[in-house]
Amino acid sequence: MRKLRNDRDIIELVSEDEWMMKILHTAGSLGLPDWWVCAGFVRSKVWDYLHGYTERFALPDVDVIYFDPSITDEAVEKELEQKLRSLMPEVPWSVKNEARMHLANEIEPYASAVDAMSKFPETVTALGLTLDERKRVVLSAPHGISDLLEFVVRPTPYFEQSPELMAIFEKRLVQKNWRSRWSKIEVAAR
């Protein structure tokens, strides 16, 4: 097993995964602005690899986010999910336009999909992959990848700023129960 040290190593790992590349190309076929496949899609691949698992972790969903302030109707997201399901019905797609999600989350509007990602609950979830114009994998990690590579689960700075958000973070730790799958993870001291 090769060591993962930087963004390039993660991009290479993903690029070698036929299933992940098919997911990225399928999501990219929608032609959405500022789109990313994010969260557990990235984290689970890296943690599975670093734990030496050869069987893929079954994701509860594959999160596709994008940013389009011109059309913020939730029904459009459901139509996009249906399109993706017609292309890859075995994938549990979830599509969200981050240009409207600030309303659902009752916070200030996001500036982009990456800005929204930076406000996800955990640094190890604030990760996304997309394809550039030449169909090469691009990784976005607003809080870096060191927590991911060191198995450290900590809240993003956005979530650390309020007791209400920290309560959501704590609840997610219990619900997700990541340690039952990935024994090396540690929750950062708060």
C-alpha positions in Angstrom: 0.0 0.0 0.0 1.4 3.4 -1.0 1.4 6.3 1.5 -1.1 9.1 1.0 0.7 12.4 1.6 -1.0 15.1 -0.4 -3.9 16.1 -2.7 -2.2 14.5 -5.7 -2.0 11.1 -3.9 -5.8 11.3 -3.2 -6.5 12.3 -6.7 -4.5 9.4 -8.0 -6.2 7.0 -5.7 -9.6 8.2 -7.0 -8.5 8.2 -10.6 -7.6 4.5 -10.3 -11.1 3.7 -8.9 -13.3 2.8 -11.9 -16.6 3.1 -9.8 -15.6 6.5 -8.5 -14.7 7.8 -11.9 -18.0 6.5 -13.3 -19.8 8.4 -10.5 -17.8 11.6 -11.4 -18.4 11.3 -15.1 -22.1 10.6 -14.5 -22.5 13.6 -12.2 -20.5 15.7 -14.7 -22.8 14.7 -17.5 -25.6 16.9 -16.0 -23.5 20.0 -16.9 -24.2 21.7 -13.6 -22.4 24.9 -12.6 -19.8 24.6 -9.7 -20.6 20.9 -9.1 -18.9 18.5 -6.7 -19.4 15.0 -5.4 -18.6 15.4 -1.8 -18.5 14.3 1.8 -18.5 10.5 2.5 -17.8 9.8 -1.1 -14.3 11.1 -0.6 -13.7 10.4 3.1 -14.9 6.8 2.9 -12.6 6.0 0.0 -9.5 7.4 1.8 -10.3 5.8 5.1 -11.1 2.4 3.6 -7.8 2.5 1.7 -5.8 3.6 4.8 -7.4 0.8 6.8 -6.5 -1.8 4.2 -10.1 -2.6 3.3 -10.7 -4.0 -0.1 -14.5 -4.0 0.1 -16.0 -0.6 -0.4 -18.0 1.0 2.4 -21.7 1.1 1.5 -22.6 4.8 1.3 -26.0 5.8 2.6 -26.0 8.4 -0.2 -23.7 9.9 -2.9 -23.9 13.7 -2.4 -23.7 15.9 -5.5 -23.7 19.6 -4.8 -23.7 22.5 -7.2 -24.2 26.2 -7.1 -26.8 27.9 -9.3 -28.5 31.0 -7.9 -30.7 31.3 -11.1 -32.8 28.3 -10.3 -33.3 27.5 -6.6 -36.4 25.3 -6.8 -36.0 22.1 -4.8 -38.0 20.2 -7.4 -35.2 20.7 -9.9 -32.9 18.9 -7.5 -35.3 15.9 -7.4 -35.4 15.9 -11.2 -31.6 15.8 -11.3 -31.6 12.9 -8.9 -34.0 11.0 -11.2 -31.7 11.7 -14.2 -28.8 10.3 -12.2 -30.8 7.3 -11.1 -31.8 6.5 -14.7 -28.0 6.5 -15.5 -26.8 4.6 -12.4 -29.8 3.2 -10.6 -27.7 1.3 -8.0 -26.3 4.6 -6.6 -28.2 6.4 -3.8 -28.0 9.9 -5.3 -28.6 13.0 -3.3 -28.5 16.4 -5.2 -28.5 19.8 -3.5 -28.2 23.3 -5.0 -26.1 25.1 -2.4 -27.5 28.4 -3.7 -30.7 27.6 -1.8 -29.4 25.5 1.1 -28.7 28.5 3.3 -32.5 28.9 3.6 -32.9 25.3 4.8 -30.0 25.8 7.2 -31.2 29.3 8.3 -27.8 30.9 7.8 -26.2 33.5 5.5 -26.1 32.7 1.8 -23.1 30.7 0.5 -20.9 32.3 -2.1 -20.2 29.0 -3.9 -20.4 25.3 -3.6 -16.9 25.2 -2.0 -18.0 27.9 0.5 -20.9 25.6 1.4 -18.6 22.6 1.7 -16.4 24.6 4.1 -19.4 24.9 6.4 -20.1 21.2 6.6 -20.0 19.8 10.1 -16.7 18.0 10.1 -13.4 18.8 8.4 -13.2 15.2 7.1 -16.6 15.6 5.5 -15.7 19.0 4.0 -14.2 17.4 0.9 -15.3 17.3 -2.7 -14.3 16.0 -6.1 -15.1 17.3 -9.6 -13.7 17.0 -13.1 -12.0 19.9 -14.9 -12.6 20.7 -18.6 -10.1 18.0 -19.6 -12.0 15.4 -17.4 -9.2 15.3 -14.8 -10.1 14.9 -11.1 -10.0 18.0 -9.0 -10.1 17.8 -5.1 -11.4 20.6 -2.9 -10.5 20.4 0.8 -11.4 23.8 2.3 -9.9 22.7 5.7 -7.0 20.7 4.2 -6.5 16.9 4.2 -4.4 16.4 7.3 -7.4 15.5 9.5 -8.5 13.0 6.8 -5.1 11.4 6.6 -4.6 11.3 10.3 -8.1 10.0 11.1 -9.0 13.0 13.2 -12.7 14.0 13.3 -13.2 17.6 14.4 -15.8 20.2 13.7 -15.2 22.8 11.1 -14.5 26.3 12.3 -18.0 27.2 11.3 -19.5 24.5 13.5 -17.2 25.5 16.4 -18.7 28.9 16.6 -22.0 28.0 18.4 -23.3 25.6 21.0 -26.2 24.7 18.7 -24.0 23.7 15.9 -21.7 21.8 18.2 -24.8 19.9 19.4 -25.4 18.9 15.8 -21.8 17.8 15.4 -22.0 15.7 18.6 -25.2 14.1 17.5 -23.7 13.2 14.1 -20.8 11.5 15.8 -23.2 9.2 17.6 -25.4 8.6 14.6 -22.6 8.0 12.1 -20.6 5.7 14.5 -17.6 5.9 12.1 -15.3 4.1 14.6 -17.3 0.9 14.2 -16.0 0.8 10.6 -12.7 2.7 10.9 -11.0 1.8 14.1 -8.1 4.3 13.7 -10.3 7.4 13.9 -10.1 9.7 16.9 -12.3 12.6 17.8 -10.3 15.8 18.4 -10.4 17.1 21.9 -12.6 20.2 22.2 
